[in-house]
């Protein structure tokens, strides 16, 4: 092998081949190995703006439009294929939620109409409308037949047989059919129920709704009559029992009165003679007291008064005249004394008359006072006798108190029982009236009429629903297909702290590679995709690999490279890896190695994917020994080991170090000091060493090689790798202190999005 070859920086490479992101001048910041990287910008949040989202949706507008059109046609087709259903409506009114008219809902135990909340009452009536009994009656009235079994009904039959369930009876099928056709909707805060019935014809729908109303009213009446009959029977039974109890209580009361010696004043008046006499004595005693007091007052007033001022009513009218005459005589006497002497005849005559009148007045007064005294004494005696009789009668009443109390208790029981008996008789009469009237509290407000148009299907609704579902489905597929956070084309890494080195288009777009083994099912004579850069003439893939290689080399800083003993700059080691498997890192590494040899450079390609090696098959070499053997040997005599293990390929200036036989000790070999010795020594013998390492997310091999290399190139696959994954790998490698050159976008499909113009240009140039 030749030694001391120097790999120039390809100053002759055209500037136009460098991607815009690489051609821009770098801002000096951090230095990792021989490469200077721009200061990583703060990691933006992985969110998509409204503009980006609308852009993604706009690019998929034809997909969304097609999905919406398919949904619209599917909705219209479904509406045309679905059988037409007509729906008739009848409106019922339930009068009186808590009405006790004619004992509807009368409780036999309480004898009173219960109060039912409106909500519960409506629920009970709706349950009655949906009951099996009403369903069978309406089905028999309309002669409903069970619904025809659908084509997929055999699945239910198989499931029924598997679970050993009994088949439905004809009655159960009628009930199920009726419930599918009936719909009941209550009006809130009202007594109105709307009953809907569906059928295949308008007349059948109207007949069904009216039949439901009729049978519901009849069933309601029957239940009401049955309730009234039950109540009447219970009332009759209770009335008979109360009558017997009332008779027994009356007899017991009369027997007790006779045995206790109670005597009543009359057959209607149940007051005892003792009580009657007591009331009479009390009235007489009070009257006697009042009379005695009045007479005593008159007597005492007359006794203390002078004859001239006796109380009114004590003396007769002549007495008052005598008093008047006496006063007149006294005035005359006074007048005569002014004229005559006391011894005058007229004076003496008047004095004699006055004396006679005074004597008569005193006599009459004494007689009146004596008469008043006699009356007073008589009234006092009567009062005393009545007081004695009252006290004696009171003692008699006290002796009969216990007997009267017992009798009154029996009397109240009889009266209470009589009231209950009278109430039961009244209710029994009312219940009989209710049974005779056969009333119901359900009234039909609007009878059902045949509907003019079918209720279902509604073509506008189906079409709108189909259009909405198709649009949402297309939008979902568009968003799912776009996946905004997925890297799709050059420039999608904008905002990530890692530069973009180049983009490799999809092999499907390269006419020179359409016969590749990757895209054909049988054997093909075309070169594999991993050797796309080894071709004559112009090829889309070959040019893209050369452009990417230019970007990688422009990232190099030749001033920091060591010199070999012959004065030529020492070679460099680049590690190619990916975040996840199947992203094309082996294809990119192989083609970039081939592109390097076009300038006559010595390139060593190391297959470091020791668990899944592929490079030996690509270059048609044997993988009996290789990297694993060199690391296991400890790095002794590297020149001899490299001469023995490194094998030339069919491509000039390209050598391959196979992975060798892998095993359980692969991970342990990476920690061998021989790995660093190998990479350091290989740079002295080759211009560029390219290492194909496993994905970073699965193994630590790429991190081990990257730590000892001059830079890492991260290969990402378009429409597969996400921005989050690239950022996570970048942060992991940065934390390890590994220099990162940038990313290479692989399998880029430029026929969509912003690459359409480039696709048209390339086809023009190719033809």
Secondary structure as UniProt FT lines:
FT   TURN            11..12
FT   HELIX           15..17
FT   HELIX           20..23
FT   STRAND          30..32
FT   TURN            33..34
FT   STRAND          35..37
FT   HELIX           50..59
FT   HELIX           61..81
FT   STRAND          85..94
FT   HELIX           101..103
FT   TURN            104..105
FT   TURN            108..110
FT   HELIX           118..129
FT   HELIX           132..142
FT   TURN            151..152
FT   HELIX           153..162
FT   TURN            163..164
FT   HELIX           170..181
FT   STRAND          182..186
FT   TURN            188..189
FT   STRAND          192..199
FT   HELIX           202..259
FT   TURN            260..261
FT   HELIX           273..304
FT   HELIX           307..309
FT   TURN            312..314
FT   HELIX           317..339
FT   TURN            342..343
FT   HELIX           345..399
FT   HELIX           401..437
FT   STRAND          442..446
FT   HELIX           459..482
FT   TURN            484..485
FT   TURN            490..495
FT   STRAND          500..505
FT   HELIX           507..509
FT   HELIX           511..513
FT   TURN            514..515
FT   TURN            517..519
FT   HELIX           529..531
FT   TURN            532..533
FT   HELIX           540..554
FT   HELIX           558..560
FT   TURN            565..566
FT   STRAND          572..578
FT   HELIX           585..597
FT   TURN            598..600
FT   STRAND          603..607
FT   TURN            610..611
FT   HELIX           615..618
FT   TURN            619..620
FT   HELIX           627..632
FT   TURN            633..635
FT   HELIX           638..645
FT   STRAND          647..648
FT   TURN            652..653
FT   STRAND          654..657
FT   TURN            664..665
FT   HELIX           666..669
FT   TURN            670..671
FT   HELIX           674..685
FT   STRAND          688..692
FT   TURN            696..698
FT   HELIX           701..707
FT   STRAND          711..717
FT   TURN            718..720
FT   HELIX           723..735
FT   TURN            736..737
FT   STRAND          740..748
FT   TURN            750..751
FT   HELIX           753..755
FT   HELIX           756..766
//
